[in-house]
Amino acid sequence: FLLNAVNYLLDENGLINIRSKELAVAFLNQEKIAQEKTKWQLLNIALPLVLLALFGIIFNFIRKKKYAS
């Protein structure tokens, strides 16, 4: 990437064209997307909430233990 960027800035199109490769576009499997959509939505919503609640419980427990007289 960096070499291509430097060659582009130096306007050496010959070197960029030599290294250019053909890219094949990989299409997504629509059936697999439909099957896993709900799972990923729940994971992306529930995981941060669970981590936040867990952090809050641990932080509260440590704070109570530290300041208990």
N, CA, C and O atoms as a MOPAC input file, in Angstrom:
PM7 MOZYME 1SCF
protein

 N      0.82300 1    -1.19300 1     0.00000 1
 C      0.00000 1     0.00000 1     0.00000 1
 C      0.86400 1     1.25300 1     0.00000 1
 O      0.65400 1     2.17100 1    -0.79300 1
 N      1.83100 1     1.27400 1     0.89600 1
 C      2.68800 1     2.45100 1     1.01400 1
 C      3.48700 1     2.67600 1    -0.26500 1
 O      3.65000 1     3.81100 1    -0.71500 1
 N      3.98100 1     1.59200 1    -0.84300 1
 C      4.74000 1     1.71000 1    -2.08800 1
 C      3.86100 1     2.24600 1    -3.21400 1
 O      4.31000 1     3.07700 1    -4.00300 1
 N      2.62800 1     1.78500 1    -3.29600 1
 C      1.70700 1     2.29800 1    -4.31000 1
 C      1.39400 1     3.76500 1    -4.06700 1
 O      1.28900 1     4.53200 1    -5.02400 1
 N      1.24100 1     4.17400 1    -2.81200 1
 C      0.94300 1     5.56900 1    -2.49800 1
 C      2.10400 1     6.47900 1    -2.90200 1
 O      1.88600 1     7.55600 1    -3.45700 1
 N      3.33300 1     6.04800 1    -2.62500 1
 C      4.50500 1     6.85100 1    -2.99800 1
 C      4.61600 1     6.94300 1    -4.51200 1
 O      4.88300 1     8.01800 1    -5.05000 1
 N      4.41600 1     5.83700 1    -5.19800 1
 C      4.48600 1     5.85900 1    -6.66000 1
 C      3.39000 1     6.73100 1    -7.25500 1
 O      3.61400 1     7.40200 1    -8.26300 1
 N      2.22200 1     6.73100 1    -6.65300 1
 C      1.13900 1     7.59200 1    -7.13800 1
 C      1.50500 1     9.05900 1    -6.95500 1
 O      1.27100 1     9.87900 1    -7.84200 1
 N      2.08300 1     9.38600 1    -5.79700 1
 C      2.46600 1    10.77200 1    -5.54800 1
 C      3.59800 1    11.22000 1    -6.46900 1
 O      3.68800 1    12.39700 1    -6.81700 1
 N      4.45800 1    10.28600 1    -6.86300 1
 C      5.54300 1    10.61100 1    -7.78700 1
 C      5.09500 1    10.55400 1    -9.24400 1
 O      5.86800 1    10.86100 1   -10.15100 1
 N      3.84600 1    10.16200 1    -9.46100 1
 C      3.24100 1    10.08700 1   -10.79200 1
 C      3.97800 1     9.10500 1   -11.68900 1
 O      4.22900 1     9.38800 1   -12.86000 1
 N      4.32100 1     7.96300 1   -11.13700 1
 C      4.95800 1     6.91200 1   -11.91500 1
 C      3.90500 1     5.85200 1   -12.22900 1
 O      3.85200 1     4.80900 1   -11.57800 1
 N      3.08800 1     6.11700 1   -13.20800 1
 C      1.97400 1     5.22000 1   -13.52800 1
 C      2.44100 1     3.87700 1   -14.06900 1
 O      1.74700 1     2.87300 1   -13.90600 1
 N      3.58800 1     3.84100 1   -14.69800 1
 C      4.08800 1     2.58600 1   -15.24000 1
 C      4.32700 1     1.55400 1   -14.15700 1
 O      3.99200 1     0.38200 1   -14.32800 1
 N      4.90100 1     1.97900 1   -13.04400 1
 C      5.17200 1     1.03800 1   -11.95500 1
 C      3.89100 1     0.57400 1   -11.28200 1
 O      3.79600 1    -0.57600 1   -10.85600 1
 N      2.91900 1     1.44800 1   -11.18400 1
 C      1.65300 1     1.05300 1   -10.56500 1
 C      0.93600 1     0.04000 1   -11.45300 1
 O      0.37000 1    -0.93100 1   -10.95000 1
 N      0.95400 1     0.25500 1   -12.76200 1
 C      0.27100 1    -0.65800 1   -13.67800 1
 C      0.93400 1    -2.02400 1   -13.72600 1
 O      0.25700 1    -3.02500 1   -13.96100 1
 N      2.23500 1    -2.08800 1   -13.50900 1
 C      2.92800 1    -3.37600 1   -13.50300 1
 C      2.46200 1    -4.22100 1   -12.32100 1
 O      2.25300 1    -5.42700 1   -12.46000 1
 N      2.30100 1    -3.59500 1   -11.16600 1
 C      1.93600 1    -4.33200 1    -9.96400 1
 C      0.43300 1    -4.54100 1    -9.81500 1
 O      0.00800 1    -5.25300 1    -8.90500 1
 N     -0.36400 1    -3.95800 1   -10.66100 1
 C     -1.81000 1    -4.07700 1   -10.48100 1
 C     -2.23700 1    -5.52800 1   -10.66800 1
 O     -1.70200 1    -6.25100 1   -11.50800 1
 N     -3.19400 1    -5.92100 1    -9.88200 1
 C     -3.68000 1    -7.29200 1    -9.90400 1
 C     -5.17600 1    -7.26800 1   -10.15000 1
 O     -5.84300 1    -6.26000 1    -9.91900 1
 N     -5.68800 1    -8.38300 1   -10.61800 1
 C     -7.12700 1    -8.47600 1   -10.79900 1
 C     -7.75600 1    -8.88900 1    -9.48400 1
 O     -7.27700 1    -9.79500 1    -8.80300 1
 N     -8.82100 1    -8.21900 1    -9.14400 1
 C     -9.52500 1    -8.52800 1    -7.91300 1
 C    -10.83500 1    -9.22200 1    -8.23800 1
 O    -11.57600 1    -8.79300 1    -9.12300 1
 N    -11.10600 1   -10.27600 1    -7.53000 1
 C    -12.38100 1   -10.97100 1    -7.68200 1
 C    -13.27000 1   -10.56900 1    -6.51500 1
 O    -12.88400 1   -10.70800 1    -5.35400 1
 N    -14.44500 1   -10.07900 1    -6.82100 1
 C    -15.36800 1    -9.63400 1    -5.78300 1
 C    -16.10500 1   -10.85300 1    -5.24000 1
 O    -16.74700 1   -11.58900 1    -5.98900 1
 N    -16.00600 1   -11.05200 1    -3.95200 1
 C    -16.69900 1   -12.16600 1    -3.31500 1
 C    -18.04900 1   -11.66800 1    -2.80300 1
 O    -18.11200 1   -10.77600 1    -1.95700 1
 N    -19.10000 1   -12.23900 1    -3.31100 1
 C    -20.43600 1   -11.84200 1    -2.89500 1
 C    -20.82900 1   -12.58700 1    -1.63000 1
 O    -20.37700 1   -13.70700 1    -1.39000 1
 N    -21.67000 1   -11.96000 1    -0.83100 1
 C    -22.10700 1   -12.55900 1     0.41900 1
 C    -23.21400 1   -13.57400 1     0.16700 1
 O    -24.02300 1   -13.42800 1    -0.74900 1
 N    -23.22700 1   -14.59500 1     0.99400 1
 C    -24.25000 1   -15.62500 1     0.90900 1
 C    -25.51200 1   -15.10800 1     1.59600 1
 O    -25.53300 1   -14.95000 1     2.81600 1
 N    -26.55500 1   -14.84800 1     0.82500 1
 C    -27.77900 1   -14.24300 1     1.35700 1
 C    -28.49400 1   -15.15800 1     2.35200 1
 O    -29.09200 1   -14.66800 1     3.31000 1
 N    -28.44500 1   -16.47000 1     2.14700 1
 C    -29.09000 1   -17.39900 1     3.07400 1
 C    -28.40000 1   -17.36700 1     4.43400 1
 O    -29.06100 1   -17.35500 1     5.47200 1
 N    -27.09300 1   -17.35400 1     4.42400 1
 C    -26.34000 1   -17.32100 1     5.67500 1
 C    -26.56700 1   -16.00400 1     6.40400 1
 O    -26.64300 1   -15.98000 1     7.63200 1
 N    -26.67500 1   -14.91200 1     5.65900 1
 C    -26.94600 1   -13.61000 1     6.27000 1
 C    -28.29400 1   -13.63100 1     6.96800 1
 O    -28.41700 1   -13.16100 1     8.09800 1
 N    -29.30200 1   -14.17100 1     6.30500 1
 C    -30.64600 1   -14.22000 1     6.88300 1
 C    -30.67600 1   -15.09200 1     8.13600 1
 O    -31.37600 1   -14.76800 1     9.09500 1
 N    -29.93200 1   -16.18600 1     8.14100 1
 C    -29.92100 1   -17.09300 1     9.28600 1
 C    -29.23500 1   -16.47100 1    10.49700 1
 O    -29.67900 1   -16.67700 1    11.62700 1
 N    -28.18100 1   -15.72600 1    10.28500 1
 C    -27.38000 1   -15.22600 1    11.40100 1
 C    -27.67300 1   -13.77600 1    11.76800 1
 O    -27.02700 1   -13.23400 1    12.66500 1
 N    -28.61800 1   -13.13900 1    11.10600 1
 C    -28.90600 1   -11.72900 1    11.34200 1
 C    -29.35800 1   -11.48400 1    12.77800 1
 O    -28.84100 1   -10.59100 1    13.44900 1
 N    -30.31600 1   -12.26900 1    13.24900 1
 C    -30.84900 1   -12.07900 1    14.60100 1
 C    -29.78800 1   -12.34100 1    15.65500 1
 O    -29.70300 1   -11.62400 1    16.65200 1
 N    -28.98400 1   -13.36400 1    15.43600 1
 C    -27.93100 1   -13.69400 1    16.39800 1
 C    -26.97400 1   -12.52300 1    16.57200 1
 O    -26.63300 1   -12.16600 1    17.70000 1
 N    -26.53800 1   -11.92300 1    15.47400 1
 C    -25.57900 1   -10.82600 1    15.55400 1
 C    -26.21400 1    -9.56400 1    16.11700 1
 O    -25.55100 1    -8.79400 1    16.81300 1
 N    -27.49800 1    -9.34200 1    15.82300 1
 C    -28.17700 1    -8.18100 1    16.38800 1
 C    -28.26800 1    -8.30700 1    17.90600 1
 O    -27.98600 1    -7.35000 1    18.62900 1
 N    -28.66000 1    -9.48100 1    18.38900 1
 C    -28.75000 1    -9.69700 1    19.83700 1
 C    -27.38500 1    -9.59000 1    20.49900 1
 O    -27.25400 1    -9.00600 1    21.57400 1
 N    -26.38100 1   -10.14900 1    19.86300 1
 C    -25.03100 1   -10.09000 1    20.42000 1
 C    -24.53800 1    -8.65100 1    20.51700 1
 O    -23.93800 1    -8.27100 1    21.52200 1
 N    -24.78300 1    -7.85400 1    19.49100 1
 C    -24.31900 1    -6.46800 1    19.47900 1
 C    -25.09600 1    -5.57500 1    20.42800 1
 O    -24.60100 1    -4.51900 1    20.82100 1
 N    -26.29900 1    -5.97300 1    20.80400 1
 C    -27.07300 1    -5.19000 1    21.76700 1
 C    -26.83200 1    -5.69300 1    23.18700 1
 O    -26.62200 1    -4.89400 1    24.09900 1
 N    -26.85900 1    -7.00300 1    23.37900 1
 C    -26.80000 1    -7.57300 1    24.72500 1
 C    -25.39400 1    -7.56000 1    25.32100 1
 O    -25.24200 1    -7.28900 1    26.51200 1
 N    -24.38500 1    -7.84100 1    24.53900 1
 C    -23.03200 1    -7.94100 1    25.08200 1
 C    -22.55400 1    -6.64500 1    25.72600 1
 O    -22.02900 1    -6.69900 1    26.83800 1
 N    -22.70500 1    -5.48000 1    25.09200 1
 C    -22.28200 1    -4.24800 1    25.76900 1
 C    -23.07600 1    -3.97600 1    27.04300 1
 O    -22.52300 1    -3.48200 1    28.02600 1
 N    -24.37200 1    -4.29700 1    27.03200 1
 C    -25.18200 1    -4.08700 1    28.23000 1
 C    -24.73400 1    -4.99200 1    29.37400 1
 O    -24.65300 1    -4.55600 1    30.52300 1
 N    -24.44500 1    -6.24500 1    29.05600 1
 C    -23.98200 1    -7.18500 1    30.08100 1
 C    -22.62900 1    -6.75000 1    30.62400 1
 O    -22.41000 1    -6.78600 1    31.83500 1
 N    -21.72100 1    -6.34300 1    29.75100 1
 C    -20.40400 1    -5.88900 1    30.20700 1
 C    -20.51200 1    -4.64000 1    31.06600 1
 O    -19.80100 1    -4.51100 1    32.06300 1
 N    -21.38700 1    -3.72200 1    30.69400 1
 C    -21.58400 1    -2.50600 1    31.47000 1
 C    -22.16700 1    -2.82100 1    32.84500 1
 O    -21.72300 1    -2.26700 1    33.85100 1
 N    -23.15700 1    -3.70500 1    32.89000 1
 C    -23.75300 1    -4.08900 1    34.16900 1
 C    -22.72800 1    -4.80800 1    35.04400 1
 O    -22.65800 1    -4.55600 1    36.24600 1
 N    -21.94900 1    -5.68400 1    34.46100 1
 C    -20.92600 1    -6.40800 1    35.21100 1
 C    -19.88300 1    -5.45100 1    35.76800 1
 O    -19.47900 1    -5.58600 1    36.92300 1
 N    -19.44200 1    -4.49200 1    34.97100 1
 C    -18.49300 1    -3.49000 1    35.43200 1
 C    -19.09100 1    -2.67600 1    36.57500 1
 O    -18.40500 1    -2.39400 1    37.55700 1
 N    -20.35900 1    -2.29900 1    36.45800 1
 C    -21.02100 1    -1.53100 1    37.50800 1
 C    -21.11500 1    -2.30000 1    38.81000 1
 O    -20.87700 1    -1.73700 1    39.87900 1
 N    -21.45700 1    -3.56900 1    38.73800 1
 C    -21.56300 1    -4.39900 1    39.94200 1
 C    -20.20000 1    -4.54900 1    40.60300 1
 O    -20.08200 1    -4.40700 1    41.82000 1
 N    -19.18000 1    -4.83200 1    39.82100 1
 C    -17.83200 1    -4.99200 1    40.38000 1
 C    -17.33800 1    -3.68300 1    40.98000 1
 O    -16.78200 1    -3.67700 1    42.07800 1
 N    -17.53500 1    -2.57300 1    40.27200 1
 C    -17.10100 1    -1.27000 1    40.76600 1
 C    -17.82100 1    -0.91500 1    42.06800 1
 O    -17.20200 1    -0.41100 1    43.00500 1
 N    -19.11900 1    -1.17700 1    42.12400 1
 C    -19.90200 1    -0.89100 1    43.32600 1
 C    -19.44200 1    -1.76500 1    44.49500 1
 O    -19.34700 1    -1.28500 1    45.62500 1
 N    -19.15700 1    -3.03300 1    44.23600 1
 C    -18.69100 1    -3.93700 1    45.28300 1
 C    -17.34100 1    -3.47400 1    45.83300 1
 O    -17.13200 1    -3.47200 1    47.04700 1
 N    -16.43200 1    -3.08600 1    44.95200 1
 C    -15.11000 1    -2.61500 1    45.39100 1
 C    -15.24300 1    -1.32300 1    46.18900 1
 O    -14.56800 1    -1.13900 1    47.20100 1
 N    -16.11700 1    -0.42700 1    45.72800 1
 C    -16.29800 1     0.84900 1    46.42100 1
 C    -16.88100 1     0.63300 1    47.81800 1
 O    -16.43700 1     1.26600 1    48.77500 1
 N    -17.86600 1    -0.25100 1    47.94200 1
 C    -18.45700 1    -0.52700 1    49.25300 1
 C    -17.43300 1    -1.16800 1    50.18500 1
 O    -17.37200 1    -0.84100 1    51.37000 1
 N    -16.63900 1    -2.07400 1    49.65000 1
 C    -15.63500 1    -2.74700 1    50.46200 1
 C    -14.55000 1    -1.76600 1    50.91000 1
 O    -14.05000 1    -1.87100 1    52.03000 1
 N    -14.18600 1    -0.82400 1    50.05700 1
 C    -13.12500 1     0.12900 1    50.36400 1
 C    -13.56600 1     1.12800 1    51.43000 1
 O    -12.79100 1     1.45300 1    52.32900 1
 N    -14.80500 1     1.61700 1    51.33900 1
 C    -15.25500 1     2.67300 1    52.24000 1
 C    -16.09200 1     2.16800 1    53.41100 1
 O    -16.61900 1     2.97600 1    54.17500 1
 N    -16.22500 1     0.86900 1    53.56800 1
 C    -16.96900 1     0.32800 1    54.71200 1
 C    -16.14700 1     0.53200 1    55.98000 1
 O    -14.95200 1     0.23700 1    56.01600 1
 N    -16.78900 1     1.02700 1    56.99100 1
 C    -16.05600 1     1.29300 1    58.23900 1
 C    -16.25500 1     0.20200 1    59.25100 1
 O    -15.70800 1     0.27400 1    60.35200 1

